[in-house]
Amino acid sequence: MTVVPNWLIQRSQLTPGNKALTYKDNTYSYQELHELVLKRANKLSALGIKKRDVVAIFQQNSVDMLLNIHALRYIGALKVLLNTRLSSHELEWQVKDSKATYLLVDDSFSFTEQNVPVYNNSLVEATKENTCEVEMEFSLDDIDTIMYTSGTTGKPKGVMQTYGNHWWSANGSLLNLGLQTNDCWLTSVPLFHISGLSIVNRSVIYGIPMILMDKFDPVLANTYIMQKQATIMSVVSTMLKLMLEHLNEESYPNTFRCMLLGGGPAPKPLLDACIEKAIPVIQTYGMTETASQVTTLSPQYMFSKLGSAGKPLFPNQIKILSEGKEQEPHNIGEIVVKGPNVTCGYWQRDDATLRAFIDEWLYTGDLGYKDEDGFLYVVDRRSDLIISGGENIYPAEIEAALLSIAGVAEAGVTGMNDTEWGKVPYAFVVMKPGCTFNEYDIRTNLQQQLAKYKMPNRIFCVKQLPRNASNKLMRHELLKLIIDIN
């Protein structure tokens, strides 16, 4: 059993006066953060939370949420990080499935689960402290957090993430991106999502500050970068697109190191726009099961391998398999990964764990290929693949073509059942303000970019596309929009 010192306690002893966190108008050093976390741990302990308890957190980005995450680590409790966009039914199901014994919520939220004590921020803060026994070391084999998958192919599954998963994820990212003395990570992705939590972990392990935003705001995000406060930011394509639109003719200062872009394949027009502005974009590929990144494009290949998610981080391995055979360069297959940052399995779901792993390799369900130099290109989710008349159609390819059309702000594509072809692609677009939807013009443009069998059978104009808390497009929800249209 390998153990490491409690990350925040160790950091507070190594660099106590260094800046740890900026949230709105408040800034905290590592020593100040440790003291606040210790106080919060004592209060949570007084409320009955103890080592090995399973505690669910249903909160928006805030100092309180950050304190709860660290405080529960001090106590030694498991943390279930819940998506705040869940319906009440989904929330109750995940709390029950995780066997959580407590629920921590924001003051603004009311939860009626009868069998689980619910503590909001005000109640916790008003509680008299009880000196708890602090976990001074973390075993890398112990489960730290549980995050539920989106459930696109059935009931959501709780992904178990060990301290070792988080530790190796942070170190793998460090070996790829490097570390500079002035680094500061701008965090607007949710902390209940692996991309947000991984920044929390990197901050204390690296000893760099993080700027925490309660929600994404393109204007505020650009302000932090333009004022030379932030050097790295994690985004998905939709966020980056909004930031570029607000940036207008300006560009970022050379103090800004990179946009770490995840959440699926990025549209080429977006990447081209970043090149024009000399904005460094580093594409990544990862998932909840890999505790964030598993491949990342190294900075020196940013332009020569545009569109690639890079090569595996140092501790990781990837293969492209089809029908059990490893594929030659440029042949599409399922992305299969292995490494110490990969989950040990799904919470109380041995059946799902056995299906996902073969010989310690995780079968991701994502489709992609490697080029002749070993760089990964992610094509799409296997579950989103549209097979039409025996032809494979990748929604991301059609979406990229739609996004290249002037006036189209967002695009989503999914498969619709068809008696003749099996399935046919249906497209949904959101137009930019002031732009009129003209299906004929869109089709004319698409005909120049796509093979005939890839052309959408129908194109709908909608007000917004269904997205999850990290702004990822939920293609499985697209067909529901037709009901609203009709």
N, C-alpha and C positions, 0 to 999 in steps of 0.2 A: 504493500500500500504506500503510494507516494503522497506526501503532504507538502503544502506550501503555507507560508504565513497568511493570515487573514489579510486580504488585499488592501483594504482601506486603512486598517490599523498599521500595517507595514509602511504604507505610503505616508501616513501622517507622522510616522517616526523618521522616515528618510528625508522628506521635504515638507516639514510642517507649515512653513510660511508661504509656500508656493500656491498660486491661484488654482483652485479646483473647479469652481462652478460659478457661472454667471447666469442669473435668472432675472429677467426684467431689469430692475434698478439695483439689484443686490448681488454682491460678489462674496464668495466664501473661500477661505484658504482650506488646505487639507486638514489642518488641525481643527479649525472651526467646524468643518463638515463632520469629522470624527466625533467631536463633542456633541453635536446635534444628533447624530446617529445613535450614540450611546444613550443619550437621554430618551430617544424614541424607543430604543430596545427595552429600556427599563420600564417604560409605560406599557408597551405591548406585553411584556412579561407580567406586569401587574394585572392585566386583563385576562391572563390565563394562558397566553400563547407560550409554548415551550418547544424544546428541541424535538425534531422529527414530526411536528405537527404540519399538516398541509394547510396553507393559508392562501386564499384567493385574493387577488388585488384587482379591483375594478375601478381604475382611476385614469384621468387624463394626465398628460405631462405636467409636472409641477415639482416643487421642492419636496412637498409632502410625499409624493409617490417615490421619489428618489430616496428619501429617508427611510421609507418603509422597506424598499428593496434591500438596502444595506443593513437595516436594523434586523430584519428577519434572518439575514446571513449571520449577524452577531449572535442571534439566539440559536441558530442551527435548524430553522424551520424550512420546509420546502415551499416554494412560491409558485402559484399558478397565476400567470399573467393573462388577464382576460381582455378581449377586444371590446372597447366601449361602444362599438356599433352593433353589438349583439342585441337581438330582440329579447324580451323578457323570458320567452320560452327557451331560446337558445342558451341564455345565461343560466337559467335554472338547471338545464340539462348538463352544462359543463361543470357547474359547481357540484352537482350530484355525482357525475361521472368521475370527477377528480377526487371525490371523497374529502373535499375541503371541510375543515372543522371551524373555520372563521372566514369572514369576508370583510376586507377593508375597502371603503368606498369614499368618494368625495362628498362634501356636505350637500352638494346640489342633487345627489342621487338618492332615491328611496328604493329599497329592495325588500320584498315581502317574504323571502324564503324563511319558512317557519323553523326549520331544523338547524339553521346556521346562525350563530351570533353575528350581527352586523355592526361594525364600528366605523363611524365616519371620522374625519379629521378633528372636528371640534371635540368629540367625545374622547378621542385618544389624547389630545392635548390637555384636556381637563383632568386626566387621570393622574393620580399620585404615583410617583416612581417607585418601582420595586427593583432592587439590585439583582440583575440577572447574571447568570454565569455566561461569560462571553466566549464564543468559539475563537480561540487564538490561531487555530490552524484549519485549513480546508483539506480534506482528502479529495484528491482528483477523481476518485471513483464514485464519490457521493453525488446523488442527484441534487442539483441546485434549483433548477427551474423546470416548469412544465408549460408548454405553449401548445394550444390546439391548432391543428391545421384548418384550412378554410372549409374543408368538407365538400370539395367540388365533386368527389366521386363517392359520396355516401356520408355517413355520420362522421363528424370531426374526430380526429384521433389526437390524444395528448402526447406530444413529443417530449421525451425526457432528455434534459440537457444537464450533463454533469459539470462539476467545476473543471474537470479536465477538458471537456469539450470547449468551454469558454476560454480556458487558459491557452489551449493550442490554437484556437481561432485568433486570439489577440496576437500571439507570437507569430503565426503564419502571416497575418496582415502586416506586422511590423517588418518582417524579413522582405516583404514585397515592396511596401511603400516607403520604408525608412522612417526615421524620426528626426525632426529638427527642433532646436531649442525654443523656437517661437510658435510651434504647432498649437493649434486650438481647433477643436472639432465643433462645428455648428450642427446642432441636433434639433431638427424639426419633425423627424419621423417619430412615431409613437414608441414609448419605452416598453409597451407591452408587445411590441413586435421585435423580432430578433435583430433587425438592423439598428433599432434604438437601444436595446439592452446591450448590444455588443459595444456601442460607443461608451456606455457607462463603465463597462469592464475595461476597455482600453484606457480610459481616462485614469483610473487608479493604478493600473498595471504599468502604463507608460509614464505616469506623472505629468500629464498634460491637462490643461483646463478644457472644459466643455461649456459651450453656450447652449442653454436649454430653452427652447421655445415651447409654449404650451400648445401651439398648433402651427401648421405651416402658413406663412404669409410671405409671398414673393417679394413684396416691397421691403419688409423688415429684414428678410434674409439677405437681400442685396445690400442693404445698409450696413449690416455687420461685415460683409465682405469688402465693400468699398471703403469702409473706415479702418480697414486693415486689422480687424479684430479676429476674424476667422480665416484659417488657412486651408481647411478641408471641410467638405460637406457631403453627406450621404443623401442621395436623391433617387427618385424614379423619373421616368421620362416626362410625365405630366408636370411634375414640379419644376423640372429644368426648363421646360417649354414656357411656363408662366414667368419664370425668372428672366428668361431671355426677352420675352415680350416687354416686360417692365424696364429692362436694361436699355432697350431701344438702341441708340447709336453708341452708347458707352461700352466699355469693356472693363474687366476686373484688373486691379493692380497686380504687379508681379509677386506680391506677398502671398497671393492665393495659389495654393499648390495644386489642388485638384477637386473635381466633382467625382465622387465615387458613385457610379451609376449602376443601379441594380433593378430588380423587378421585371426582368424579361428583356427581349431584344429591343433595341432602340431604333426608331425610324431614322433612315439615312439622312433625310432633310434636316433633322434636328442635329445630328452629328456634324453635318456640313456647316450649319449655322455656327456651331461652336468653333469649328476650325477657322472660319472667317474672323471670329472675334478673338482668336488665340486663347480660347478658354480650354484648359486642360481637362479632358473628360477621360476617366479610367473606368472602363466597363468591367463589371464583375458578374459572376454567376454563383448563386448560393441559395440556400433554402433553410427553413426552420430546422430541418433534420441535420444540417451541417453547421449549425451555430453561426450563421452568416456566410461569409465568402468561402468558396472552395476553389475557385479559380479567379484570377484577377489579371488584367492586362498590365504588364509592367510599363512604367512611364516611357521607356525608350522606344516602345512599339506603339505608342498612342496614335500615331498617324499612319505608319506603314501597315498596321493591322486593324484599320478602322472597321468597327463592327464586331470584332472578336471579343470574347469574354476572357481571353488570355490563356495562360497555362496554369496548371495546378499550383496552389501555394506550396511552399517547401515541404510541409508534412503530408501533403495529399497526393493521391493518384486518381486518374480518371481513365475510363475506357469507353469506347463506343461499340455497343453490341447490337446485333440483329440476329434473331433466331439462334442465340447462344454463341455466335461467332464474332470475333473482333473485326471491325470494318476497316477497309482501306481508306486513305485520305479522301475526303469529299463525299464519302458514302454516309447517308443519314442512318442513324440508329439511336437506341436508347442510351442516355448518359448514365454511366455507372461509376460510383465514387467510393473511395476508401480513405480513411485517415483518422487520427485521434480526436478530431473535432466533430466526427460523425456520431450521431445519437446512438445510445446503446439500445434503443427501441421505443416502443409506444406504451404509454402508461396503462398497465393492466390489460394489454391487448397482445398476448403472445401470438395469436393467430396472425395479426397484421404484421408483427415483427418478423415472423417466419416467412411471410410472403414477400417482404421488402428486402430481405437479406439473403444472399447466397455466398457462402465462403467469405463472410465479413465484408462483402461488397454490397453497397446500398443501390438498389435499382430505383432511380429517381422518378421515373415516369415522364421525364423530359426528353425531347428529341434534339439531336444536334449532330455535328460532325467535326472532325479535326482536319485542318489543312495539311499540306505536305511538311510543314514546319512544326506540327504538333499543337497549333493554336485552336482553341475550342470556339465554335460558332453555335450558338443556341438557336434552334429553329422554332420550336413551339412545345407546348405541353402535349404529351401523347393523348391525353383525354380530350384535348381540343381539336385533334386532327380530324379533318373532314375527308372521308373516302367517298368520292363521287364517281360512279361508273368505273370503279377500279383504280381511279387516279387519286393520289394523295394531294390534298390541298391544305396548305398551312395558313391559318387565319392571319398570323403576324405579317405574312408577305402581302396579303390584300390590304391590311390596315396600313402598312407602310406606304403602299401606292396611293391610298386615299389621302393620307396625311401630306403627301407631296403636292396635292391640289390646292391652289389658292382658295382661301375661304373656308376650308375644312379645319376645324379646331381639334376635334377628337374623332376617333373611329374605332369601331368594334365589329368583329365578324364572328359568326358562329354557324353551325350546320343546322339545317332544317330538314326533317324527314321528307323524302320524295319517293313516290311509287315507282318512278322510272329509273332514277339514278341512285337510289339509296339515301343520299343526302345531297343537298345543294347549299352553297354559301349564301347567307343573308347578311347584309351590311347595315350598320347603324352609324350615322354621323351626327355630330354637333357642329353647327356652323359658327364661325366667328361673328362677333357683334357687327351688325351692319351689312352682313353678307346674306344673300338670298340663296336658298336651296334650289338647285336646278339639276334634276336627275339626268337629263339628256347630256348636259355639259360634263357632268361627272363621269357618265358612262363613256363618252367620247374620249375623255382623258385616259380612263382605265384601259380602254382597248389598245392604247399605244404602249401600255406597260405590262399587261397580263395576257397569258394564253386564254383562249376562248373558254376552256373548261374551268378556269379560275374566276371568271366573271361572276359577280354576285347576281343571284337570281332576282333578288329584291334589294332595294336601297331605301332605308327609312331615315327621315330627319327627326331627331329627338332633342329634347331640351338638355338632357344629361345622360351619361352612361353609368351603369352600376359599377361602383368601385368599393374596395374594402378600405379598412382604416389606413393602409399604407399606400393608397391611391392606385393599387393594382386593379386592372380591368377584370371584372368577374364575367367571363364570356357565358358561363352557364346561366346567367340571369338575363341575358339579352333578349331572348324570345318573349319574356314576360312584357317587354316594352310594347309589343304588338297589340296587346290587350288595351294598353293605355292609348295607343294611337287610334284604335278602332272605337 
